Amino acid sequence: MGAYLRALRALVLLAGFYLLGLVLIAVLAGLDWALITRTDAGPLAAKIVIVSVVLAVPILRGMTMLRTPAPEPAPGVRVTDAQEPRLWAAVRDIADGVGTRAPDEIVLVDEVNAAVREEARMLGLRGGKRTLLLGLPLMTGLDETQLRAVLGHELGHYSNSDTRMMPLIVRGRTQLVRTIGHFLERADTKVAKETAKQEKAAEKRLAKGRKAKAVDTTGVGVTYRAMAKIYTGYGNFYLRATLSAARRQEFAADLAAARICGRDAHAAALRELNVLTPAHDFYMSSYATLGVGAGLLPRHGQFFGGFAELLAAHTEDLEGLRADLPTEPSSPYDSHPPLAERVARVEALPDDGMPARSGRPALGLLTDPAASFAALEREVLTPEALAMPRMDWEDLVHSSMSQYVAQGAEDIRGALTSEGTDGTLSSLLDAIDADPAVLWRIAEHFPKSEEAAAATGRAARAFARPAVRRALNQLVTIELTARGTARWQLSWSDSASVRYPADGFADQLALALDAAVADRPDTSLLRKLVTAP
């Protein structure tokens, strides 16, 4: 379908929104006229007229929102040809390959994504400024050939004029969402007012010693919600109509990418996307932001740049994700077809003899990748985050985990203090030696299941023993890390763990903890381990 036909369809869909509004207003006006002209019109007719006028307001407000919302500037690093000549040369080469004009702007962003944006004019019939959003995390996980395939797909949208239709589509979606929002907001307001009214009446009844009625807002705001449902129905049709075309455009862009960059390279890039997104989410939550709660960040450039370390440590683990592609869209309104279907279509193309990989990392297209990662941090992190102290990964993990473990031990220290100790490990061991029952009294301060709460005697101690053992272990960890004889250790392939002073220490510690929480506690081995140089 050509650009003019796509523009015509988008225009028809947008016109349908206005037509629906005019029909609803005509129905309301006809109802009002029929009531006003009745000879027996009374107060009820006047109320219905008022309601219809109130219902017409959100319709008119949605119809008069003529301006398409301007796209938000993409947070990221804008790079010029002079700053990144190799990247710009690659983008221009791919643009020539798909037969389109290269973008006017490249913005490096913090997502596992590449996207196109065009500020089209005249209902999408005339092109405008083109922007390519290119994620540094995406470049981290791809080699140069795979990145070229991804860029071929994105620039393929330009050659098909797909991006020019977005202003019309966005205008229609925005007006539908805003109109539905107006109706739902008014419905919620009526429910809130009615709830407050009934609650006030209930308070008066209680003050007089009478039984209060339960709040019942059934039917309140029903007319607003009914109008919202009408627009929601058209909205669903609108999305289905635009999404079917969007998915066809994705297939067309895949073909363009495979044609200029190779079938196998594009299929490999699509499989890699299935890996990189969850891997990056895990990296951001478990590594990049690990120290935020302790007021710490990794070294400049490593907040995003450390993603490469995670990928290198999980090469084999991620193979399953490359093979197990989703067969359904992420949502009914996802503009992308299922990844499995896209890969299958690409791999069904004739063999073109072009390689799937180049062996050169995509980040090699950047003049100074480390500087780009650092610049991205300055653009997207908050001023508060940028002001945090920076550390090497090893020191960051140790400092952060030490602080978190100490914070998590506050409840333990509170329980110890309530039993007459000063909250330290040594004072607890002294208390256990003086009165072994202190262990089980301390356990009473910890959360327990219903079964544990009902247990008595030996059964109660059996339930309590794991809790007090964990508490002891936590205090031992705090003591050893504070003295520098143990250290939290970074692992890119597993969770952070404590590195003890010598081989076999962990096994000895396990035995010492078991002895310290036995029915007849013995703290001597634990004391020896903790005080050993």
N, C-alpha and C positions, 0 to 999 in steps of 0.2 A: 504494500500500500504506500503510495507516494506521500510526500509531505503535505500537499494540498488536501488530499483525502483525509489524512489523519487530523489535520487542523479542522476540517469540516465536521468530522465525527466528534472531536472534542468540543467544538462550538455547539453542536446539536445537543450533546449531553449537558452542557452548561445552560443552554436555553431551556432544557427540560426542567431545571431547577426553578427558573423564573416562571415557566408555564404552570408548574405545580403551585407556586405561590399565588399566581393570579387566579387559578381555579379555586383555591381555598378561600381567598378573599371574596371572590364572586359568590361562593356558597354562603359565606357569612353575611355578605351584604344582602343577598336574596332572602335569607332567613329574617334579617332585621326588617327589610321592607315588608315582608309578608306579615310580620307581627305588628308593625307600626300602623299599617293600613287597615288592620282589623277594627271593626267598630266596637268590639268588646275587649280591646287591649287594656290590660290592667297593669298592676305593679310587677307581676311575673314577667310580662313581656319586656318591661323596662330593664329588669335584671338581666334577662337573656341578651338584650341589646348591649348592655354594659360588658357582659362577659365576652361577647363576640368582638367588641372593640379592643378589649384587653388581649384577646387571642391574636388579633390582627397585627399588634405591635411587633412581636418577634418576627413575624413573617416579613413585614416591611423593612425591619432593621436588617434582616438577612439579605433581602433583595437589593438594598441600597448600598451594600458594602461592595463597591465597584472595584476598588483597588486591590490588586493581588499583593499579598504581603511580600515585602522584599526579603530575599534570603539573608539569613544571618551570616556575617563574615566568618569563614572557616578559621577556627583557632589553629594556628600552625605557623610554619616557617615558609615564607615566600622566597623562592630562590630564582635568581636571574640566570640568564645565559652565561654571563661573566663568572658567576659564582659556581655553577655546576654545568660546565660545557658538555661533559660526556652524557649526563642525564638528558639535557635538552637535545643533544644530537640524536640520542636513541629515540626520544619521543617524536622528533620531527621525521626520522626515518620510518617509524611505524605509521605515522600519520600519512606519509606519502604512499606507504604500502596499501592502506585501506582506502586511499583516495579522498582525503579530507584535509582541511586546514588544521594545522597544529594548534594546541591551546595557547591562549595569550598569557596564561599564568599557571605556574605549578606551585602547589602548596604542600609541604611535607607535614603530615598529621600523625596523630598518635594511635591510629586504628589499624587493625588487620584488614585493610580495605583499600581499594582504588575506586574512585568515582568521578563522574563528569558532571559539570554544571554549565549551563549556557543561559545568559540573560537575553533571551530572544525577544523580538519585537513584532508588532503587527500580527498578534494572535499566533505567533510561532512561525510565521511565514518568512520572516527575515531573521537571520542569525545575529547574535550579539557577542559579547565578551565570553570567552570560553575559559573555564578553570578546570585543571586536573588536580584532584585531591589524591595524594599518594602517601600511603601509610608507611612510616619507617619500620614498624613491626612486620608489615607484609614483606618489605624488602629484606628484612633480617632472615626470613624463613624461605626465601626463594633464591634460585640462582638466576643468572642474567637471562637465560633463554626463557625460563618460566615467567619472569617479570615481563619480558617483552610480549609474551602471550597474553598476560593479564592486561597490559596496556593496549594490545591490539584489540581485545574485547571492548575495553572502555572507549577507545577512539573509534571503534566500529559503530558505536552509538552516534557519534558525530556524523559519520558518513551517511547513516540512514536518517539523519535529521531527527532522531528520537528525542534528543534533549530539548528541541524547540517546542515540543508540545507541553512541556512541564508547566509553564505559566498558566495555561488554560486549565489543565488538570488540577493544579494546586488551587486555583481560584475556586473551582467547583467544590473540591473537597473542603476547603476552608469555610465556604459559605454554608455548606451542609452542616459541618460540625458546629459552627457558630449558631446557626438557627436552632439546631437540636439542643445545644447548650442553653440557649435563652429559655426554651420551654421547660427543660428539666430544672433550671435554676428557679424559675417561678413556681414550679410544682414543689420543690424542696422548701421554698420560702413559705408557701401556704401551709405545708405540713408542720414546719417549725412554729409558725404562729398558732396553729390549732393545738399543737402539743403544749405550748406555753399556756394557752388559754385553759385547756383541760387540767393541766397540772396546778394552775392557780385555783381553779374551782375545787380540785381535790384537797388542796391545803385548807381551804375554807371549811370544807366538810369535816376534815379531821379536827380542825380547831373547835368545831361545835360538837365533837364527840361522835360524829356519824361516820359510817364506812365510806371510804373514797372509792370512786369508780376507776377502773383501769383505763388508761389512755387508749383511745381508739381513733385512729386517723384514716380508717378505711374510707375510700372514696374521695378523700381530700386531694385536690390537685389532679383529679383523674382526667379533666379536659385537657390540661397542659400535656400530660403524659400521652394522651391519645394523639395529639398533634405531633408530638415528638416521634411517635411510632410511625406516623405517615411519612415523615421526612427520613426516618431511619430506613424504611422500606425502599425509598428512592435511593438513599445513600448506598445501600447494599447492591442495588442494581448498577449504580454509577461505578462502584468499585469493581464489580465483576466485569463490566464492559471495558473499563480501562485496564484492568489487570490482565485480561486475556490478550490484549494487544501488547502489553508490556512484556509478557512472557514470550510472545512470538519474537519480539525485538531482542530478547536475551539470546534466543536460539540463533537469530541472524548475526548477532555480534560474535557468538561463539564460532560460527562458520568463518567470519572475517578473520578472527584471531588464528584459527587453525590454518587458513590459507596462507597467511604471510609469515607465521612463526612455526608452523608445523603441527600436525595432528597430535603427535605424542607429547610434545612440549605443552600444548594447551591442556590436554587431558591430565598430565602430571600436575600442572599448576592448579587445576580445579580440585584434584585429590588433595593437594597440599593445603588448600583453603579449609578443607574439612578438619585438618590437623591443627592449623595455626590458630584458629579462633579459640577453641577451648584451651589450648596450651597457653595462649597469651592471657586469657582470663585467669587461669591458674597462676601464672607468673605474677600478674599484677596483685592478686590477693595474697599470695603466699611469700613473695620475695620483694617486689618493688615497694610495697607498702608495709612490709613487716615491721619496720622501725618507726612508723608514723605515731603509733600509740606511745612510744618512748621519746618522741620528739626528734627522731633521727632519720636521715636519708642516706642512700648510697652515694658514692663519689659522683661528681658532676659528669653527666653523660651516661651513667650506669642505671639511672632510674628506668629508662627505656632500653638502654644498650645491653643490660644484663640478660635480656631475653635470649640472646644467642647462646649463653652458657646453659640455660635450661634445655634448649632444643638439642644441643650437642650431647647432653647427658641422657636424653630420652629417645635417642634415634630409633632403637629397636622397639621401645614401648609404643611409639606412635604409628608403627606400621599397620596395626589393626584399624586405626581410624582412616588410613589412606584407602583401605579396602572396603570398609563398612560405611558406605555412603548413604545418607538419608534418602528415602524413597518418597517422602511426602514433603510438601512445602512447610516451612517453619510456622506459617499461619495461613488461614484461608485468603488473606489479603497480601501475602508476600508476592512481590512483583517478579521474583525469580522462580523458575521451575525447580523441581527437586534436583538436587545435585547429581543423584544417580542417573536421572534421565538425561541431563546435560552431558555427563561424561560418556554415557552409552552412545549418544548421537555423535559425539566427536570421534570416539574410538571406532565407530562404524564407517568412518570416511576411508577412502582408499589410502594405502600407505604412500606417503610422499617422500620417504627416505630421509627426512630431516630429524636430527637428534632430539631426544627428550630432555637432555641436560647439556649444559655448556661446561660445567666444572668451575665457572667463575661466579663468585657470589654477587648477588644483585647490588649489595652495598658498595661494590667496587665501582659502580657508576657515579658514586659521590666522591667529591674531591677529598673530603675529610669526614668520614662517617662519625667519628667520635665528636667532632665539633658540631655536626648536625644534630646528634642526640642531645648534646648540651643545650644547643639553641632551642630545640623543641621543648625542653624542660622549662626554659625561661618564658616560653609563649603560653604553655598550657597549665603549669602548676600555679597554685595560689601564692600570693605574697607570703602567707604564713608558712607554707611548705618550703618555699625558696629560702626562707630565713633559718631553716633547721640546720643544725650541724651535719656535716658529711663525714662518712667513714668508709673504709674498705669493707667489702662484704663480710670478711671473717670477724672484724671488730663490731660491725653492725649487728650481726646475728648474736654474738656473745653479749653485747651490751643490752640489746632489746630483750632477749630471752631472760637474762638475769633480772631485769627490771620487772618483766611480766610475772616471773615466778615469785618474786618478792611481793608484788602487789596481790597475787593470788593467795599468798600465805597470810594475809591480814586476818581472815576469819580464824585461821589456825592459831595465830598469836592471841587473838581475842579469847579463844577457848582456853589457851594455856594460862593467860592472865587471870581468868576467872577461877582458876584452880590454885592460885597463889604463886605462880612462877612469873619470871620477868619476860616470858615469851620467847626466850632463846632456846637453842637445842641443848646446851649444857644444863640449863636450869630444868628442862624437861627430864633429861636423863637422871639428874639428881632426885627429882620428884618421884620418878619411877622406882629408883632404888629405895627411897624412903617409904613409899606406899604404892605397891603395884596396882592397886585399884584405881589410881589416878588415871590410868589409861582408859578405863571404861567410863569414868566420869567425864573425861574429855570428849569421848565419842558421843555422849549425850548432846553435845552442842552441834553436832554435824547432822545434816539432813539424812533421813532414813525412810525406808519403805514402811508400809503398814505392817507387813509381816515382821520386819525387824523391830518395829516399835512394840509389837505385842510379845516378842520373845523375852524369856527370862533365863537367868543362870548361864550355863555353858552355851546354850543356843544364842543368847544375846551377845556373848563374847565372840562367838563365831561370826555373827553378822557385823559386829563392830571392828573386828580385827583388820579387815582390808582397809577400812577408812583410816584407822590410826596408823597403819603401816604406810599408807600414802602420805599422810601428814608428816610422819617422821622422815620419809624419803625426801619430801619437799624441803624440809628444814636442813637436811644433810646437804642437798644440792646448793641451797643458799649459802651454807657455811663454807663448803668447799670452793665454790666459785668466788666468794668474797675473799678468801685467802689466796686465791690464784692457783690452787692445787688441782682444780677441775675447770673445764672451759666448755662453753657451748660451741659446737662445731657446725660449720656450714656444710650442707650437702645439696648438690643440685639434683641428685637422683632420689633423695629420701628426705624425711623430716629432719629438722635440726635435732641433734642429740648431744648428750654430755660426754666429753672426752675426759676420762678419769686419769689419775696420775700414773697408773701402771697397768700392764696386762693382768687380767684376772681380778682386777679391783672390783668390777661390777658383780662378779660371782661372789666374792667375799662380802660385798655390801648386802647382797640379797640374803645371805645366811645371817649376817649381823642384824638385819631388820627383822627377820623371822624370829631370832632369839629375843629381840627387844620387845616383841609383842606376844610372846608365848604366854601360856597360863601362868608360868613362873618366869617372869621376865629376867633376862640377863643382858645388861647393857655394856658389858666389858669389851666385847669384840667391836661394837659400834664406836665406843670411845676411842679404842686403839686406832681404828681406821681413820676417824675424823681428825685425830691429833697427830697422826703420822706425818713427818715432813715430806 
